[in-house]
Amino acid sequence: MRELKVGLIGGGFMGRAHSLAYALAPIAADIGATVTKEVLVDATPELAATLAQQLGWRSSSTDWRELVERPDIDIIDICTPPQFHAEIAFAAVAAGKHVFCEKPITNDSAEAARLTQAALDAGVVTQVGFNYRHAPAISFARDLLASGRLGTPLQFRASYLQEVGFGADPNRWRASRATGGSGAVGDIGSHIIDMAELMFGDIRRVSARIRTMAVGETGWAEEGGQVDDDGRIDDSGVWLAEFANGALGSFAVSSYASGRKNRVYFEADGTKGSVEFNWNSREELKVSYVDEAKDHKGFRTIHTNNEHPDGWWRLAGLGTGYPEISAIQFQKFVRAIVDGGQADPDFGHATHVQQVVEAIIAAAASDSWVDVAPRQDRS
């Protein structure tokens, strides 16, 4: 069986999740290859060595450039803050490595487009960490739409709410665009944009409002204090969207939603039925069909198991959590490498999500509808 050796750059929160996922992925299913966690790279020798030992990597390093050039490494996995993503990814692609990169691949869609083309020219497989979309319940909802069981798409409503803004370190890297921060729209909002386009297709145009928290957490900053030139980022946003197929969408994100730890939620309506998903009950999908008997109309709760796409467990309710869903995305990534195909979501998809994010920011600044750039051609 083919062996794929991985070099992980960044052993923080997502590096830990990826380390678990690489261990789980080949255990849970046949992915056509063995995966070896070869090298972990981090900022200092002591930190890299400690994390490598703790997370099960064979060796450690502080030099990502040397790692990228190693001929025995097949996959470069990028888990650094976003300001480093593009430089590392460009180097990895140039070296002929397959690349998994946490989102966003870059906060600049033009740079992301160049990176996408470079990966296509090099013939390497790329994938980006929109991990929530791999929940079996979401995969099932996508299949219901694709099969026509929900009819023609009509409306998508989604929110991603957290309370992490309260008391957060103002000097953390996420707090400034200069250190790779994406704001609430680009950071958590990109996930619900990804889910929306997964099921309803491309977003064509948007209208939006965004807000930044005032110093001291006393309320929203004045209008002139929103996302200004000193690198301040948005903490909350709402936007309307029109999809290319004519469907409508409404979205909300916030880092200041007390009591909301990590609530990812969406509803999708079609002419024949609707679905509802809540990440905090992620093994469940609520489904309603228009043609039900009158005494049975309403939502039914589907508990996902291995009868559903991407499902692992034969018995529903055993638990499909964050590590399992992260492993599912790596199963797909490795299979794409082994089969010589394209992974999904790849750099091209991530570029389009970033184009939607930029359109939302532009729409909020201009007080008008803004068109989203069309998806990049894969040729």
C-alpha positions in Angstrom: 0.0 0.0 0.0 1.2 3.5 -0.8 2.8 5.5 2.0 2.2 9.3 2.3 4.4 11.2 4.6 3.1 14.4 6.0 4.8 17.6 7.2 2.7 19.7 9.6 3.5 23.4 9.9 2.0 24.8 13.1 1.1 22.8 16.2 -1.5 25.0 17.7 -5.2 24.4 18.1 -5.7 23.3 14.5 -2.4 21.4 14.4 -3.7 19.3 17.3 -6.9 18.7 15.6 -5.1 17.6 12.4 -2.8 15.4 14.4 -5.8 13.5 15.8 -7.4 13.4 12.4 -4.4 11.8 10.6 -4.4 9.1 13.2 -8.2 8.4 12.9 -8.6 8.7 9.1 -7.0 5.4 8.1 -8.4 3.5 11.1 -12.0 4.4 10.3 -12.0 3.5 6.6 -9.9 2.2 3.8 -8.3 5.3 2.2 -5.9 3.6 -0.1 -2.7 4.6 1.7 -0.9 4.7 5.0 -0.3 8.1 6.5 2.9 8.8 8.3 3.1 11.8 10.6 6.7 12.6 9.7 7.6 16.1 10.8 6.0 18.8 13.0 7.3 22.4 12.5 6.9 25.2 15.1 8.5 28.4 16.2 11.2 27.1 18.6 13.1 23.8 18.9 11.7 23.2 22.4 8.1 23.8 21.4 8.3 21.8 18.2 10.0 18.9 20.0 7.4 18.9 22.8 4.4 19.0 20.4 5.9 16.4 18.1 6.2 14.0 21.0 2.8 14.8 22.4 1.0 14.6 19.1 2.7 11.6 17.7 5.1 13.0 15.0 8.3 11.2 14.2 10.5 14.3 14.3 10.4 18.1 14.7 11.9 21.2 13.1 11.8 25.0 13.1 12.5 25.3 9.3 9.5 25.0 7.1 11.5 25.9 4.0 13.7 22.8 4.5 10.7 20.7 5.1 9.0 21.8 1.9 12.2 20.8 -0.1 12.5 17.4 1.4 12.0 14.7 -1.3 10.5 12.2 1.1 7.6 14.5 2.1 4.4 14.1 0.1 2.0 16.4 1.9 2.4 19.8 3.4 -0.3 20.7 6.0 -0.4 24.4 6.9 -1.9 25.3 10.3 -0.1 28.7 10.8 -1.9 32.0 11.2 -3.2 33.1 7.8 -0.6 35.8 7.1 1.9 32.9 6.4 -0.4 30.7 4.4 0.3 32.0 0.9 4.1 32.0 1.2 4.2 28.5 2.5 1.6 27.2 0.0 3.4 28.8 -3.0 6.6 27.1 -2.0 5.0 23.8 -1.4 3.2 23.8 -4.7 6.5 24.8 -6.5 8.1 21.8 -4.8 5.4 19.5 -6.2 3.8 18.8 -2.8 0.1 18.1 -2.2 -1.2 20.9 0.1 -3.8 20.9 2.8 -4.3 24.4 4.2 -6.5 25.8 6.9 -8.9 28.5 5.8 -8.5 31.1 4.6 -5.7 30.2 2.2 -5.1 33.9 2.1 -7.2 37.0 3.0 -6.6 38.4 -0.5 -8.7 36.7 -3.2 -6.4 37.9 -6.0 -3.5 36.2 -4.3 -5.6 33.1 -3.7 -6.5 33.0 -7.4 -2.8 33.0 -8.3 -2.2 30.3 -5.8 -5.0 28.2 -7.3 -3.6 28.6 -10.8 -0.1 27.6 -9.5 -1.5 24.4 -8.0 -3.3 23.6 -11.2 -0.2 24.1 -13.2 1.8 21.9 -10.9 -0.8 19.2 -10.9 -0.9 18.8 -7.2 -4.0 18.1 -5.0 -5.1 20.9 -2.7 -7.8 21.0 0.0 -8.9 23.7 2.4 -10.1 23.2 6.0 -13.8 24.0 5.8 -14.3 21.0 8.1 -17.9 21.5 9.3 -19.3 20.7 5.8 -18.1 17.1 6.3 -20.6 16.4 9.1 -22.7 13.4 7.9 -25.9 15.4 8.5 -24.7 18.2 6.2 -23.6 15.7 3.5 -27.0 14.1 3.7 -28.7 17.5 3.3 -26.5 18.2 0.3 -27.5 14.8 -1.2 -31.2 15.5 -0.6 -30.9 18.8 -2.6 -28.8 17.3 -5.3 -31.2 14.4 -5.8 -34.2 16.7 -6.2 -36.0 15.4 -3.1 -36.3 19.0 -1.7 -37.2 20.4 -5.1 -35.9 23.8 -6.4 -33.8 25.8 -3.9 -35.7 28.7 -2.5 -34.0 30.2 0.5 -31.0 29.5 2.8 -30.8 31.0 6.3 -27.6 30.6 8.4 -25.8 32.0 11.4 -22.6 31.3 13.2 -22.5 32.8 16.7 -19.8 32.7 19.4 -19.1 34.6 22.7 -15.3 34.6 22.2 -15.1 38.3 21.8 -15.9 39.0 25.5 -12.6 39.5 27.4 -10.5 38.3 24.5 -6.8 39.3 24.3 -6.8 42.4 22.1 -3.2 41.5 20.9 -4.1 38.0 19.7 -3.3 37.4 16.0 -7.0 37.1 15.1 -7.6 40.7 16.3 -5.8 42.4 13.5 -5.6 42.1 9.7 -1.9 42.7 9.9 -1.4 39.4 11.7 -3.8 37.4 9.5 -7.1 38.2 11.2 -10.1 37.7 9.0 -12.8 39.3 11.1 -16.0 37.6 12.0 -17.2 37.5 8.4 -14.0 36.0 7.1 -13.3 33.7 10.0 -16.5 32.1 11.1 -18.7 33.5 8.4 -16.7 31.7 5.7 -17.9 28.4 7.1 -21.6 29.2 6.5 -20.8 30.7 3.1 -19.1 27.4 2.3 -22.1 25.4 3.5 -24.5 27.6 1.5 -22.6 27.2 -1.7 -22.1 23.5 -1.1 -25.9 23.1 -1.2 -27.3 26.0 -3.2 -24.4 26.8 -5.6 -22.5 30.1 -6.1 -23.5 33.3 -4.5 -23.9 36.1 -7.1 -24.3 39.3 -5.1 -24.6 40.5 -1.6 -25.7 43.4 0.6 -24.4 43.8 4.1 -23.8 45.6 7.4 -20.9 44.9 9.7 -19.9 46.3 13.1 -16.8 46.5 15.3 -16.9 46.5 19.1 -15.9 49.8 20.8 -13.0 49.9 23.2 -14.1 48.6 26.6 -16.9 46.5 25.1 -19.4 49.2 25.6 -21.3 48.7 22.3 -20.6 49.0 18.6 -18.1 51.6 17.6 -19.3 54.6 15.7 -19.9 54.2 12.0 -16.5 55.7 11.1 -14.8 53.2 13.3 -15.7 50.1 11.3 -12.8 48.1 9.8 -10.5 51.1 9.3 -7.0 51.5 7.9 -5.2 50.6 11.2 -6.3 47.0 10.8 -9.4 46.8 13.0 -11.6 44.0 12.1 -15.4 43.3 12.1 -16.8 41.5 15.1 -20.4 41.1 13.8 -22.1 41.1 10.5 -25.4 40.5 8.7 -25.8 40.1 4.9 -28.3 39.2 2.3 -27.3 37.1 -0.7 -28.7 36.2 -4.1 -27.5 32.9 -5.5 -26.8 32.3 -9.2 -29.9 30.0 -9.4 -32.1 32.8 -8.1 -32.4 31.5 -4.5 -32.2 34.0 -1.6 -30.0 33.8 1.5 -29.7 35.6 4.8 -26.7 35.3 7.1 -25.5 36.5 10.6 -22.3 36.2 12.5 -21.1 37.5 15.8 -18.2 37.1 18.2 -20.3 38.8 20.9 -23.3 36.4 21.4 -23.3 35.6 25.1 -24.0 31.9 25.8 -23.2 30.9 22.3 -20.1 28.8 22.5 -19.9 27.6 18.9 -23.3 27.6 17.3 -23.4 26.9 13.6 -26.9 26.8 12.3 -28.7 26.8 9.0 -32.1 26.1 7.4 -32.6 25.4 3.7 -36.0 25.5 1.9 -37.0 24.0 -1.4 -40.2 23.7 -3.3 -40.6 20.1 -2.0 -39.2 20.3 1.5 -36.9 21.9 4.0 -33.9 20.9 6.2 -32.6 22.3 9.5 -29.1 21.7 11.0 -27.5 22.8 14.3 -23.9 21.9 14.9 -24.6 21.5 18.7 -26.8 18.6 17.7 -24.6 17.6 14.8 -25.7 14.0 14.4 -29.2 15.1 13.7 -30.8 16.6 10.6 -34.4 17.8 10.7 -36.3 17.2 7.4 -39.8 18.2 6.4 -41.5 17.2 3.1 -44.3 19.1 1.5 -46.1 15.9 0.3 -46.5 14.3 3.7 -49.9 13.2 4.8 -51.8 16.1 6.5 -51.6 14.3 9.9 -47.9 13.8 9.6 -46.8 17.2 8.3 -43.8 18.8 10.1 -40.2 18.1 10.8 -38.9 14.6 11.4 -35.4 14.1 13.1 -33.0 11.9 11.2 -30.2 10.5 13.4 -27.2 9.9 11.1 -25.3 6.6 11.0 -23.3 4.7 8.4 -26.3 4.6 6.1 -25.7 8.3 5.4 -22.9 9.8 3.4 -19.7 10.2 5.4 -21.3 8.4 8.4 -19.0 6.2 10.5 -21.0 4.4 13.1 -23.6 1.7 12.5 -25.5 2.8 15.6 -26.8 6.4 15.6 -25.9 8.4 18.7 -22.5 6.9 19.4 -20.9 10.3 18.8 -19.5 12.0 15.7 -17.5 15.0 16.9 -14.9 17.5 15.9 -12.0 14.9 15.5 -14.1 12.5 13.5 -15.3 15.2 11.1 -11.7 16.5 10.7 -10.7 12.9 9.9 -13.4 12.6 7.3 -11.9 15.6 5.4 -8.5 13.9 5.4 -10.0 10.7 4.2 -11.3 12.6 1.2 -8.0 14.4 0.7 -5.9 11.2 0.8 -8.3 9.4 -1.6 -8.0 12.3 -4.1 -4.2 12.0 -4.0 -4.3 8.2 -4.4 -6.9 8.4 -7.2 -5.3 11.3 -9.0 -8.4 13.4 -8.8 -9.4 16.8 -7.3 -10.3 17.3 -3.6 -13.3 19.3 -2.5 -13.1 22.0 -1.2 -9.9 22.9 -3.1 -8.0 26.1 -3.5 -10.4 27.2 -6.3 -13.4 26.9 -4.0 -11.6 28.7 -1.2 -10.8 31.5 -3.5 -14.5 32.0 -4.4 -15.4 31.9 -0.7 -12.9 34.7 -0.1 -14.4 36.6 -3.0 -17.8 36.4 -1.3 -16.2 37.6 2.0 -14.6 40.6 0.2 -17.9 41.4 -1.5 -19.6 41.5 1.9 -17.0 43.9 3.3 -17.3 46.1 0.2 -21.1 46.0 0.3 -21.1 47.2 4.0 -18.7 50.0 3.1 -20.6 51.2 0.0 -24.2 50.7 1.4 -25.1 49.0 -1.9 -25.4 45.6 -3.5 -22.0 44.2 -4.7 -21.5 41.6 -7.3 -19.3 38.6 -6.4 -16.5 37.7 -8.9 -17.3 34.5 -10.8 -15.6 31.3 -9.8 -12.1 30.7 -11.2 -11.8 28.4 -14.3 -10.1 25.2 -13.4 -8.2 25.1 -16.7 
